[in-house]
Amino acid sequence: MKKNALLLAAIALLPITAGAQEASTADEAEEIVVAQPQPMQQDSAPLSYTLVIKSDQAYTVSVKPEQQTKQKAQAAFPRHYLTFSVGDAFFAQQMNMGLVANYCPIPPSHLEWFGDNTYTSRSVHLPAFELSYYYAFRKWFMLGAEVGYNYYGYERRSVADDSHYRTDSEHMLTMMLSARFEYINNKYFGLYQGLAFGVGLIFGTKDAELQYVSPLPAFQFNLLGMRFGNKVYGTLELGIGAKGFANIGIGTRF
């Protein structure tokens, strides 16, 4: 009886064991199927997206204080220079009239056979006046224009009786284009050199009547120029040309 009972129990358990084995086999097959990579379709393409941000507020870029100071220093510096100067007229007079006539307080005592009947008794020499304007493209480089005026007049008197004979005068007007190179251009001090070229006109008169107009070249070489001051400044220039060997001036820059 016991043997029969064991045999029946073994027969009854066979389907259950077989079902369990089949279920485990099915689960393993299902897991394998899920683990396999899915092939991509050849016609499919990855999607691209564009992100657009809309805002009513303006975007600002922050700059460091050191950078702001440096940018302001580079962008903001005086551009316009207006100067009025006065210089010695010796060289200008050499350019247009030769040697300066000397003042002769004592007339000749007698007429010379081949001498002049008149002599120069009194001469008037005005300094060379100059008005200049410069525009600064860089702190070290400027271009501009200069207009100058110079006067020289003298009285002619008779040798015989020392009476007034005639008054001669010459007015010199110069117009030049100029360039200036700044070696030092600080707030309150500047050191520079410059050169200018242009044309001059001499208006000759006798007793206030125009006699002739003579053109001639005009130039100025500033070997050394100095500026003292900021918005209102003074200048001192040493050179050669229509403005003289030395001249001083006053000006403004903005």
C-alpha beads as a LAMMPS data file, in Angstrom:
LAMMPS data file: protein, C-alpha beads

254 atoms
253 bonds

1 atom types
1 bond types

-500.0 500.0 xlo xhi
-500.0 500.0 ylo yhi
-500.0 500.0 zlo zhi

Masses

1 110.0

Atoms # bond

1 1 1 0.000 0.000 0.000
2 1 1 2.787 2.412 0.850
3 1 1 4.449 1.825 -2.444
4 1 1 1.250 2.469 -4.252
5 1 1 0.680 5.660 -2.337
6 1 1 4.167 6.986 -3.148
7 1 1 3.751 6.121 -6.775
8 1 1 0.452 7.987 -6.935
9 1 1 1.980 11.023 -5.275
10 1 1 4.872 11.015 -7.732
11 1 1 2.488 10.796 -10.656
12 1 1 0.450 13.695 -9.262
13 1 1 3.528 15.939 -8.868
14 1 1 4.819 15.383 -12.407
15 1 1 2.483 17.926 -14.085
16 1 1 3.221 20.553 -11.478
17 1 1 6.991 20.164 -11.895
18 1 1 6.678 20.220 -15.646
19 1 1 4.532 23.360 -15.453
20 1 1 7.030 25.075 -13.243
21 1 1 9.849 24.187 -15.599
22 1 1 7.841 25.483 -18.563
23 1 1 7.006 28.705 -16.690
24 1 1 10.646 29.333 -15.791
25 1 1 11.635 28.650 -19.380
26 1 1 8.979 31.112 -20.599
27 1 1 10.145 33.785 -18.172
28 1 1 13.739 33.362 -19.271
29 1 1 12.683 33.651 -22.895
30 1 1 10.688 36.765 -22.125
31 1 1 13.640 38.360 -20.313
32 1 1 15.948 37.577 -23.203
33 1 1 13.534 39.166 -25.635
34 1 1 13.300 42.338 -23.546
35 1 1 17.083 42.554 -23.096
36 1 1 17.772 42.475 -26.833
37 1 1 18.397 45.949 -28.401
38 1 1 15.710 47.231 -30.720
39 1 1 16.957 47.988 -34.244
40 1 1 16.532 51.593 -35.400
41 1 1 14.554 52.315 -38.498
42 1 1 16.635 53.650 -41.347
43 1 1 14.022 56.210 -42.334
44 1 1 13.781 57.747 -38.882
45 1 1 15.849 60.900 -38.127
46 1 1 16.625 62.515 -34.784
47 1 1 14.416 65.479 -33.948
48 1 1 15.967 68.954 -33.480
49 1 1 14.546 71.596 -31.186
50 1 1 15.103 75.385 -31.123
51 1 1 14.872 77.106 -27.784
52 1 1 13.647 80.715 -27.956
53 1 1 13.673 82.916 -24.877
54 1 1 11.451 85.949 -24.933
55 1 1 11.801 88.685 -22.343
56 1 1 10.736 92.319 -22.024
57 1 1 13.794 93.163 -19.928
58 1 1 17.027 94.295 -21.595
59 1 1 20.138 92.267 -21.034
60 1 1 23.065 94.077 -19.420
61 1 1 26.748 93.194 -19.447
62 1 1 28.596 93.961 -16.276
63 1 1 32.029 95.587 -16.623
64 1 1 34.574 95.859 -13.871
65 1 1 35.300 99.333 -12.493
66 1 1 38.916 99.135 -13.660
67 1 1 37.794 98.393 -17.222
68 1 1 35.250 101.218 -17.136
69 1 1 37.905 103.687 -15.992
70 1 1 40.304 102.548 -18.716
71 1 1 37.624 102.749 -21.426
72 1 1 36.584 106.234 -20.328
73 1 1 40.206 107.404 -20.305
74 1 1 40.734 106.099 -23.841
75 1 1 37.489 107.494 -25.252
76 1 1 37.185 110.808 -23.375
77 1 1 40.044 113.269 -23.877
78 1 1 40.096 116.859 -25.208
79 1 1 39.680 116.948 -28.974
80 1 1 39.654 120.677 -29.799
81 1 1 42.556 123.085 -29.173
82 1 1 42.159 126.829 -29.815
83 1 1 45.221 129.025 -29.175
84 1 1 46.184 132.677 -29.625
85 1 1 49.929 133.343 -29.549
86 1 1 52.355 136.250 -29.868
87 1 1 55.902 135.818 -31.125
88 1 1 58.917 137.780 -32.237
89 1 1 58.690 139.037 -35.812
90 1 1 62.384 139.050 -36.634
91 1 1 62.385 135.926 -38.792
92 1 1 59.149 136.896 -40.558
93 1 1 60.667 140.230 -41.475
94 1 1 63.779 138.517 -42.790
95 1 1 61.582 136.386 -44.993
96 1 1 59.774 139.228 -46.707
97 1 1 61.891 142.381 -46.294
98 1 1 65.485 141.364 -45.746
99 1 1 67.457 143.210 -43.126
100 1 1 65.412 145.208 -40.651
101 1 1 65.840 148.931 -41.181
102 1 1 67.643 150.478 -38.270
103 1 1 66.407 153.514 -36.435
104 1 1 68.473 156.534 -37.465
105 1 1 67.979 159.438 -35.050
106 1 1 70.542 161.755 -36.726
107 1 1 70.056 162.477 -40.439
108 1 1 73.034 162.934 -42.785
109 1 1 74.418 166.457 -42.694
110 1 1 74.738 166.896 -46.453
111 1 1 73.497 165.428 -49.692
112 1 1 75.564 162.750 -51.297
113 1 1 75.998 162.856 -55.052
114 1 1 74.940 159.239 -55.546
115 1 1 73.159 158.708 -52.258
116 1 1 69.455 158.490 -51.434
117 1 1 67.524 161.678 -50.913
118 1 1 65.653 160.109 -47.978
119 1 1 66.521 158.061 -44.946
120 1 1 64.629 155.908 -42.509
121 1 1 64.002 157.836 -39.352
122 1 1 61.516 155.690 -37.474
123 1 1 60.366 152.087 -37.843
124 1 1 57.545 150.186 -36.189
125 1 1 57.733 146.441 -35.693
126 1 1 54.679 144.576 -34.428
127 1 1 55.041 141.036 -33.084
128 1 1 53.757 138.080 -35.050
129 1 1 50.150 137.331 -34.022
130 1 1 48.892 133.805 -34.589
131 1 1 45.510 132.104 -34.183
132 1 1 45.552 128.304 -34.410
133 1 1 43.036 125.478 -34.187
134 1 1 43.891 121.791 -33.769
135 1 1 41.777 118.644 -33.697
136 1 1 43.195 115.669 -31.771
137 1 1 42.671 112.389 -33.608
138 1 1 44.764 110.677 -30.920
139 1 1 46.225 111.948 -27.698
140 1 1 49.601 112.094 -29.451
141 1 1 48.570 113.296 -32.948
142 1 1 46.754 116.482 -34.030
143 1 1 46.011 118.274 -37.288
144 1 1 45.024 121.900 -37.620
145 1 1 45.320 125.263 -39.308
146 1 1 47.054 128.518 -38.365
147 1 1 46.426 132.106 -39.471
148 1 1 49.018 134.792 -38.683
149 1 1 49.539 138.523 -39.098
150 1 1 52.657 140.679 -38.979
151 1 1 53.252 144.381 -39.592
152 1 1 56.350 146.380 -40.363
153 1 1 56.337 150.105 -41.173
154 1 1 58.864 152.900 -41.389
155 1 1 58.991 156.621 -42.095
156 1 1 61.128 158.156 -44.805
157 1 1 62.435 161.671 -44.266
158 1 1 64.246 164.097 -46.549
159 1 1 68.006 164.304 -46.206
160 1 1 68.025 167.980 -47.211
161 1 1 65.649 169.502 -44.661
162 1 1 64.643 166.503 -42.517
163 1 1 61.011 166.854 -43.530
164 1 1 58.549 163.977 -43.799
165 1 1 58.775 162.360 -47.186
166 1 1 56.757 159.098 -47.104
167 1 1 55.527 156.299 -44.853
168 1 1 56.108 152.786 -46.139
169 1 1 54.568 149.693 -44.579
170 1 1 54.124 146.029 -45.266
171 1 1 51.396 143.759 -43.893
172 1 1 52.064 140.038 -43.949
173 1 1 49.240 137.492 -43.745
174 1 1 50.062 133.773 -43.420
175 1 1 47.787 130.734 -43.745
176 1 1 49.244 127.306 -42.933
177 1 1 48.162 123.719 -42.402
178 1 1 49.927 122.185 -39.437
179 1 1 50.544 118.937 -37.562
180 1 1 51.506 118.411 -33.937
181 1 1 53.048 115.384 -32.240
182 1 1 52.573 115.138 -28.467
183 1 1 55.305 113.310 -26.560
184 1 1 53.655 114.041 -23.217
185 1 1 49.941 114.824 -22.981
186 1 1 48.965 114.809 -19.336
187 1 1 46.131 116.721 -17.754
188 1 1 48.132 119.772 -16.712
189 1 1 51.268 119.488 -18.867
190 1 1 52.093 118.736 -22.483
191 1 1 55.317 118.463 -24.473
192 1 1 55.186 118.470 -28.265
193 1 1 56.779 119.263 -31.607
194 1 1 55.117 120.474 -34.785
195 1 1 55.466 121.694 -38.331
196 1 1 53.326 123.833 -40.614
197 1 1 53.361 124.743 -44.318
198 1 1 51.307 127.231 -46.259
199 1 1 51.326 130.506 -48.129
200 1 1 51.952 134.111 -47.152
201 1 1 50.744 137.327 -48.732
202 1 1 52.589 140.660 -48.388
203 1 1 50.550 143.820 -48.892
204 1 1 52.880 146.766 -49.530
205 1 1 51.615 150.314 -49.030
206 1 1 53.044 153.820 -49.432
207 1 1 51.235 156.529 -47.504
208 1 1 48.396 154.052 -46.831
209 1 1 47.909 153.334 -50.539
210 1 1 48.242 149.744 -51.716
211 1 1 51.165 149.350 -54.093
212 1 1 51.600 145.606 -54.529
213 1 1 50.638 142.131 -53.286
214 1 1 53.398 139.525 -53.225
215 1 1 52.864 135.821 -52.433
216 1 1 55.573 133.751 -50.783
217 1 1 55.827 130.362 -49.055
218 1 1 55.281 130.279 -45.316
219 1 1 56.396 127.636 -42.830
220 1 1 56.985 127.028 -39.148
221 1 1 59.031 124.371 -37.347
222 1 1 58.373 124.076 -33.630
223 1 1 61.359 122.300 -32.170
224 1 1 60.003 122.445 -28.625
225 1 1 56.508 123.279 -27.425
226 1 1 55.103 123.171 -23.906
227 1 1 51.564 123.432 -22.550
228 1 1 50.776 124.435 -18.961
229 1 1 47.223 123.960 -17.749
230 1 1 44.128 121.931 -18.497
231 1 1 40.984 123.532 -19.949
232 1 1 42.587 126.977 -20.014
233 1 1 46.309 126.729 -20.683
234 1 1 49.402 128.680 -21.622
235 1 1 51.969 127.741 -24.254
236 1 1 55.646 128.354 -24.887
237 1 1 57.148 127.425 -28.256
238 1 1 60.693 127.591 -29.601
239 1 1 61.254 127.197 -33.322
240 1 1 61.822 128.950 -36.612
241 1 1 59.396 130.348 -39.147
242 1 1 56.536 132.787 -39.543
243 1 1 55.689 132.648 -35.821
244 1 1 59.225 133.645 -34.850
245 1 1 61.969 132.010 -32.857
246 1 1 59.949 132.152 -29.640
247 1 1 56.290 132.793 -28.899
248 1 1 53.915 132.546 -25.978
249 1 1 50.189 131.964 -26.086
250 1 1 46.973 131.288 -24.243
251 1 1 44.306 128.831 -25.274
252 1 1 41.483 126.520 -24.349
253 1 1 40.794 122.861 -25.064
254 1 1 37.582 120.855 -24.850

Bonds

1 1 1 2
2 1 2 3
3 1 3 4
4 1 4 5
5 1 5 6
6 1 6 7
7 1 7 8
8 1 8 9
9 1 9 10
10 1 10 11
11 1 11 12
12 1 12 13
13 1 13 14
14 1 14 15
15 1 15 16
16 1 16 17
17 1 17 18
18 1 18 19
19 1 19 20
20 1 20 21
21 1 21 22
22 1 22 23
23 1 23 24
24 1 24 25
25 1 25 26
26 1 26 27
27 1 27 28
28 1 28 29
29 1 29 30
30 1 30 31
31 1 31 32
32 1 32 33
33 1 33 34
34 1 34 35
35 1 35 36
36 1 36 37
37 1 37 38
38 1 38 39
39 1 39 40
40 1 40 41
41 1 41 42
42 1 42 43
43 1 43 44
44 1 44 45
45 1 45 46
46 1 46 47
47 1 47 48
48 1 48 49
49 1 49 50
50 1 50 51
51 1 51 52
52 1 52 53
53 1 53 54
54 1 54 55
55 1 55 56
56 1 56 57
57 1 57 58
58 1 58 59
59 1 59 60
60 1 60 61
61 1 61 62
62 1 62 63
63 1 63 64
64 1 64 65
65 1 65 66
66 1 66 67
67 1 67 68
68 1 68 69
69 1 69 70
70 1 70 71
71 1 71 72
72 1 72 73
73 1 73 74
74 1 74 75
75 1 75 76
76 1 76 77
77 1 77 78
78 1 78 79
79 1 79 80
80 1 80 81
81 1 81 82
82 1 82 83
83 1 83 84
84 1 84 85
85 1 85 86
86 1 86 87
87 1 87 88
88 1 88 89
89 1 89 90
90 1 90 91
91 1 91 92
92 1 92 93
93 1 93 94
94 1 94 95
95 1 95 96
96 1 96 97
97 1 97 98
98 1 98 99
99 1 99 100
100 1 100 101
101 1 101 102
102 1 102 103
103 1 103 104
104 1 104 105
105 1 105 106
106 1 106 107
107 1 107 108
108 1 108 109
109 1 109 110
110 1 110 111
111 1 111 112
112 1 112 113
113 1 113 114
114 1 114 115
115 1 115 116
116 1 116 117
117 1 117 118
118 1 118 119
119 1 119 120
120 1 120 121
121 1 121 122
122 1 122 123
123 1 123 124
124 1 124 125
125 1 125 126
126 1 126 127
127 1 127 128
128 1 128 129
129 1 129 130
130 1 130 131
131 1 131 132
132 1 132 133
133 1 133 134
134 1 134 135
135 1 135 136
136 1 136 137
137 1 137 138
138 1 138 139
139 1 139 140
140 1 140 141
141 1 141 142
142 1 142 143
143 1 143 144
144 1 144 145
145 1 145 146
146 1 146 147
147 1 147 148
148 1 148 149
149 1 149 150
150 1 150 151
151 1 151 152
152 1 152 153
153 1 153 154
154 1 154 155
155 1 155 156
156 1 156 157
157 1 157 158
158 1 158 159
159 1 159 160
160 1 160 161
161 1 161 162
162 1 162 163
163 1 163 164
164 1 164 165
165 1 165 166
166 1 166 167
167 1 167 168
168 1 168 169
169 1 169 170
170 1 170 171
171 1 171 172
172 1 172 173
173 1 173 174
174 1 174 175
175 1 175 176
176 1 176 177
177 1 177 178
178 1 178 179
179 1 179 180
180 1 180 181
181 1 181 182
182 1 182 183
183 1 183 184
184 1 184 185
185 1 185 186
186 1 186 187
187 1 187 188
188 1 188 189
189 1 189 190
190 1 190 191
191 1 191 192
192 1 192 193
193 1 193 194
194 1 194 195
195 1 195 196
196 1 196 197
197 1 197 198
198 1 198 199
199 1 199 200
200 1 200 201
201 1 201 202
202 1 202 203
203 1 203 204
204 1 204 205
205 1 205 206
206 1 206 207
207 1 207 208
208 1 208 209
209 1 209 210
210 1 210 211
211 1 211 212
212 1 212 213
213 1 213 214
214 1 214 215
215 1 215 216
216 1 216 217
217 1 217 218
218 1 218 219
219 1 219 220
220 1 220 221
221 1 221 222
222 1 222 223
223 1 223 224
224 1 224 225
225 1 225 226
226 1 226 227
227 1 227 228
228 1 228 229
229 1 229 230
230 1 230 231
231 1 231 232
232 1 232 233
233 1 233 234
234 1 234 235
235 1 235 236
236 1 236 237
237 1 237 238
238 1 238 239
239 1 239 240
240 1 240 241
241 1 241 242
242 1 242 243
243 1 243 244
244 1 244 245
245 1 245 246
246 1 246 247
247 1 247 248
248 1 248 249
249 1 249 250
250 1 250 251
251 1 251 252
252 1 252 253
253 1 253 254
